[in-house]
């Protein structure tokens, strides 16, 4: 069974760093790109970026380039989303998702994690 | 890179059909056949309903269909059911990245 299990909710202060994870199981991790999607409270979905775990080829939305870093560790089948300095505007639920094989569209996701809520407050 | 434009809300009665539009530009929706649609119920992760404009993943009801004309893609849901009440998002290929629409809240009256 394919599963993407994300790390738990985080409460951080402005300026702090953070790395959240997405642990994959039930399939060959290196064969599928993993993407990250932001959903701010009460708002819509935003495509942030995507990584190929096999070779770490990474693409970012222009809106998120330089704001976050996406990485992956294929030895433990995990993908990561990290911030070096959080802001109040980073408060959101962050989803990881698997791009389904054979798709040319970086937004075609067939399996999703449960989401990680990030709260930033002084 | 701007979000694709969707109506904020649509509604319909059980058994009826509704259509949700998704308008982009010649740089995204209008330039290829890579448009997807997602359904999201409150507190849940999104679910892929349509990909490549009109294809349905395995397990998705054939009451859901997609189409595209020019810079506008559309999702049609026929035979509305209460369980279809959710938020719907389109998503288009945009070069090396992707862009979502602002989302449409579907209310089944």
Boltz contact constraints between the chains, C-beta under 6 A:
constraints:
  - contact:
      token1: [A, 44]
      token2: [B, 102]
      max_distance: 6.0
  - contact:
      token1: [A, 44]
      token2: [B, 103]
      max_distance: 6.0
  - contact:
      token1: [A, 45]
      token2: [B, 89]
      max_distance: 6.0
  - contact:
      token1: [A, 45]
      token2: [B, 100]
      max_distance: 6.0
  - contact:
      token1: [A, 47]
      token2: [B, 98]
      max_distance: 6.0
  - contact:
      token1: [A, 47]
      token2: [B, 100]
      max_distance: 6.0
  - contact:
      token1: [A, 59]
      token2: [B, 96]
      max_distance: 6.0
  - contact:
      token1: [A, 59]
      token2: [B, 97]
      max_distance: 6.0
  - contact:
      token1: [A, 61]
      token2: [B, 97]
      max_distance: 6.0
  - contact:
      token1: [A, 62]
      token2: [B, 1]
      max_distance: 6.0
  - contact:
      token1: [A, 95]
      token2: [B, 45]
      max_distance: 6.0
  - contact:
      token1: [A, 105]
      token2: [B, 34]
      max_distance: 6.0
  - contact:
      token1: [A, 105]
      token2: [B, 93]
      max_distance: 6.0
  - contact:
      token1: [A, 106]
      token2: [B, 98]
      max_distance: 6.0
  - contact:
      token1: [A, 107]
      token2: [B, 36]
      max_distance: 6.0
  - contact:
      token1: [A, 107]
      token2: [B, 91]
      max_distance: 6.0
  - contact:
      token1: [A, 107]
      token2: [B, 98]
      max_distance: 6.0
  - contact:
      token1: [A, 108]
      token2: [B, 36]
      max_distance: 6.0
  - contact:
      token1: [A, 108]
      token2: [B, 51]
      max_distance: 6.0
  - contact:
      token1: [A, 110]
      token2: [B, 48]
      max_distance: 6.0
  - contact:
      token1: [A, 112]
      token2: [B, 45]
      max_distance: 6.0
